[in-house]
Amino acid sequence: MLLRGQDVHHFRFRARTASLCRGPGNIPRPRRPAPLAIAAVPALRGARGSRALRRVRDAAGEVYARAWYPLCFTAVTDQGKPHHLDLCGVAVVFWHDGEAWRAARDACPHRGVRLSEGRLNERSLQCPYHGWAFDGAGRCVSIPQAEKEKASSARKGACLRMLPTEERQGLLFAWAAPLYGDAAPPDLGLLEELAHEEILGTEGVKYVDYSRDLPMDLPILMENVLDPAHLPFTHHGTISQRERASSVPIQTTSSFNGFTGERSTSPGGGLAFFAPNHVWALTQRPESFRDWNLVYGTPLAEDSCRVFVRVVFEVSKVPMPLRLVFQYAFSDQLPAFFTHLSNHRVLEDDNVFLHYQGKSMKSEELPTYTPSTSDAAVLAYRDWLRRNGTCVRAGSGTVPGGMLTRAQLVERLRSHTEHCASCSQALALARGAQAPAEAAVLLGLLGAALDGHAAFAFAASLGFALRLAARSLEEKLTVGEYPPPRNS
């Protein structure tokens, strides 16, 4: 996964963690890591359930509960329908009510049916089972089966369990505390830090967005994006080359809610970890352009998370003529699904072995050997995990946690296309074009046989080419390739 680093001098961090244990050179001491196990809150009710939730929050330092998690990039999310997400192991529905994005537990208070299987009707979220409808505040506004004289009182007892949501820079965040039974109010100061308006608002800066569901837990993802040394080997043939491999010394410094790191390489840069789920990184080229990668991880069900990547370039300072390429690539003229297809290839470089790594590290405490300062950020993150706990969820989720096949690990339809409006539209277009293209081939061949005119043969050839292109696009939007370029 592509990350580059970030200048760490201009950001403040909110109090969450203690100082890191350090060895010589101010680098975290290498230790044998604890297995990256997942703790799920038991599905208990009443006093016993409350005690279980309190124990989990205490063990995790409340850091996973009192956090903002991205749900979607709003520019590529369909406002015309509700959407489902297993946020921290709990089923959540989010939708746009005509004024703002809303989120709630994905369960109708009537019979527990998923509201995300319903529809939006006159700004209300309508249950697919009996048509109960809810407004943006979670209030029930319609119970079709209620007697008229009892309708008002019946609706008062049928409210949704809402989650605070905020949209920043085109990214929709949800405050997870209610899922854990935590009454802590939303921390808007923390949210502003995560939005990085000071970067995205810089003159000449442009960015592209990408999200995907990954078959790994949050700690595996965070380690991966904190590790720039893997790029030349893992991503050989996509965004890097093995010949570029070298030492990547990183000097880490603890901050209030994570740590920062400075990279003593050429070009230079740095990175920062915002607990529990965000990493940013910068590459700084003297007297030239900068580029950032902003990466967020949202825990889903067991052994899965959704990654949100925002690739940011200081396009105005890119040398000509390369600047013209970047201006087009980062413009609205290029449909988002084109860049998403490129991003898929990069993510799939890691997907297979990271999934298996996560399974191995959960099943047994494997010893690791990390003698290089290139691993400093990974070691700092593991120290953070020891103090704060691994990926604690509020529920167990709905996705089975078994070992996946390679084909499942490079699947694109469910992991991305279905929740990306741009890619969904492209898929519908690709599928819809195939039947007319086939008809054009048949009619062209028939006309050529009966008439012999070259125009019919040309029409058949054009239809055949269109059929191939549409089928190829459909395949690229639904499934990736294996093996990756580095092994080809």
PyMOL commands that set and color helices and strands:
alter all, ss='L'
color gray80, all
select helices_A, chain A and resi 24-26+46-59+74-76+115-117+148-156+177-180+188-195+197-200+218-225+228-234+242-244+315-317+322-329+336-363+373-388+406-409+417-419+421-451+454-478+485-487
alter helices_A, ss='H'
color red, helices_A
select strands_A, chain A and resi 68-73+83-87+90-96+101-105+119-121+124-126+133-134+140-142+162-163+165-168+171-175+205-214+250-255+258-263+268-274+278-284+290-299+305-314
alter strands_A, ss='S'
color yellow, strands_A
deselect
rebuild
show_as cartoon
